[in-house]
Amino acid sequence: MTSPASDRTRVFGIAGHSGMGKTTLLERLLPELRARGLTVSLIKHSHKDIEIDRPGKDSYRLREAGCHEVLLLGNQRWALMHELRGAPEPELDELLGHMQACDLVLVEGFKGGNFPKLEVWRAEPGREPLAGAWPGIIGIASDGPLPDGVPQGLEPLDLADIGAIADFALRHAARR
């Protein structure tokens, strides 16, 4: 078994409002990072309830019956489902400790986490950039001009330049 991801792994976040294109950016960034020989994992934090199991399936029924954790193994992948059952959400470092060792963990969400992040920004009426409100945002990638009020010191990046975004992420990823 490979050692946990914590301590040696570098972490970099992708931030932005819903609908700004975070997942699209990640879909384009992952092949670029893999082409550079890196093993990359992802932690996605959602403010919504998530359900990866389906009602009626054995694993769902046993989890609902009270299992603390259910590990589901198939011929292509496995997933560990851990029930919080009212406990607070774990911190990022605790989740990193559950992951296998890799070169880089990309993190989507964890808005309060103080680790380096790139904000994905697209002009949308009524939406202000998160930079300045969320800790750790050090750059902003956009497909157009940046709005007024973006904090000084953020590195602007072209959302279409995946190579530059990969360089930026690797240059600023923090060891956790």
C-alpha positions in Angstrom: 0.0 0.0 0.0 1.2 3.5 -0.9 1.8 6.0 1.9 -0.7 8.7 2.6 -0.7 11.9 0.6 0.0 14.2 3.6 3.4 15.7 4.3 5.0 15.2 0.9 2.1 16.2 -1.4 1.8 19.6 -2.9 -1.7 21.2 -2.8 -3.2 23.8 -5.1 -6.7 25.1 -5.3 -9.1 26.1 -8.0 -11.7 28.6 -6.8 -14.6 30.4 -8.4 -18.4 31.0 -8.3 -20.6 28.2 -9.5 -20.8 28.2 -13.3 -17.5 30.0 -13.9 -15.8 26.9 -15.5 -13.8 25.4 -12.7 -14.5 21.8 -13.8 -13.9 22.6 -17.4 -10.5 24.1 -16.4 -9.7 21.0 -14.4 -10.6 18.7 -17.3 -8.1 20.6 -19.5 -5.5 21.0 -16.8 -5.3 17.3 -15.7 -4.0 16.0 -19.1 -1.4 18.7 -19.2 -0.1 17.8 -15.7 -0.2 14.1 -16.5 1.7 14.7 -19.7 4.4 16.2 -17.5 4.7 12.9 -15.7 2.8 13.9 -12.6 0.3 11.8 -10.6 -2.6 14.1 -9.7 -5.5 13.6 -7.4 -8.5 15.8 -6.5 -10.5 16.7 -3.5 -13.8 18.5 -4.3 -15.7 20.1 -1.5 -19.4 20.6 -2.2 -21.8 22.7 -0.2 -24.5 20.3 -1.3 -25.4 16.9 -0.1 -23.7 14.3 -2.3 -24.8 10.8 -2.9 -22.5 8.4 -4.8 -24.6 5.3 -3.8 -28.0 4.5 -5.1 -31.1 3.6 -3.1 -31.9 -0.1 -3.2 -28.3 -1.2 -3.7 -26.8 -3.4 -0.9 -24.1 -0.9 0.0 -26.7 1.9 0.3 -29.0 -0.2 2.5 -26.1 -1.2 4.8 -24.9 2.4 5.1 -28.4 3.5 5.9 -28.7 0.7 8.4 -25.8 2.3 10.4 -22.4 1.5 8.9 -19.8 4.1 9.8 -17.9 3.4 6.6 -18.7 1.4 3.5 -16.0 0.6 1.0 -17.4 -0.3 -2.4 -15.1 -2.3 -4.7 -15.8 -2.9 -8.4 -13.6 -4.2 -11.2 -12.6 -0.7 -12.3 -12.6 1.4 -9.0 -13.3 1.6 -5.4 -14.9 4.2 -3.2 -14.9 4.7 0.5 -18.0 6.3 1.9 -17.7 7.7 5.4 -20.8 8.9 7.2 -20.4 12.1 9.2 -23.7 11.5 11.1 -23.7 15.0 12.6 -20.0 15.3 13.1 -18.3 18.4 11.7 -16.8 18.3 8.2 -13.1 17.2 8.4 -10.4 19.7 7.6 -8.4 19.5 4.4 -5.3 18.0 6.2 -7.4 15.2 7.6 -8.8 14.4 4.1 -5.3 14.5 2.6 -4.3 11.8 5.2 -6.8 9.4 3.6 -5.4 9.8 0.1 -2.7 7.8 -1.5 0.6 9.5 -2.2 0.8 11.6 -5.4 2.6 14.5 -6.8 -0.2 17.1 -6.6 -3.6 17.3 -5.1 -5.9 19.8 -6.8 -8.6 21.1 -4.5 -11.9 22.6 -5.6 -13.8 24.3 -2.9 -12.6 24.7 0.8 -13.1 28.4 0.4 -11.9 29.1 4.0 -8.7 27.0 3.5 -5.5 29.0 3.5 -3.6 27.4 0.7 -2.7 28.7 -2.7 -5.6 29.0 -5.1 -6.3 30.2 -8.6 -9.7 31.9 -9.2 -11.6 31.2 -12.4 -13.4 34.3 -13.4 -15.8 35.0 -16.2 -17.7 38.3 -16.3 -21.3 37.8 -15.1 -23.6 40.5 -14.0 -24.0 40.6 -10.2 -20.9 38.4 -9.5 -17.9 39.9 -7.9 -14.5 38.1 -7.9 -13.8 36.0 -4.8 -10.3 37.3 -4.5 -10.0 39.4 -1.4 -12.8 37.5 0.3 -11.3 34.0 0.2 -7.9 33.4 1.7 -5.2 32.0 -0.5 -6.2 33.3 -3.9 -3.0 34.4 -5.6 -4.0 34.4 -9.2 -7.0 34.9 -11.4 -7.6 33.2 -14.8 -10.1 34.8 -17.1 -11.3 34.7 -20.7 -11.7 38.5 -20.8 -10.7 41.7 -19.0 -10.7 41.6 -15.2 -13.3 43.7 -13.4 -12.5 46.8 -11.3 -11.8 46.0 -7.7 -9.6 43.0 -8.2 -7.0 43.1 -5.4 -3.5 44.2 -6.4 -0.8 41.6 -6.6 -2.9 38.8 -8.2 -1.3 37.2 -11.2 -3.6 37.4 -14.2 -3.7 34.4 -16.5 -5.4 33.7 -19.7 -8.0 30.9 -19.1 -7.1 29.4 -22.6 -3.4 29.1 -21.8 -3.4 25.7 -20.0 0.4 25.5 -20.1 0.8 28.8 -18.2 -1.9 27.7 -15.7 -0.1 24.4 -15.1 3.2 26.3 -14.6 1.5 28.6 -12.2 -0.1 25.8 -10.2 3.2 23.9 -9.9 5.2 27.0 -9.0 2.8 27.9 -6.2 1.6 24.6 -4.9 2.2 24.3 -1.2 3.4 21.3 0.7 0.9 20.0 3.3 
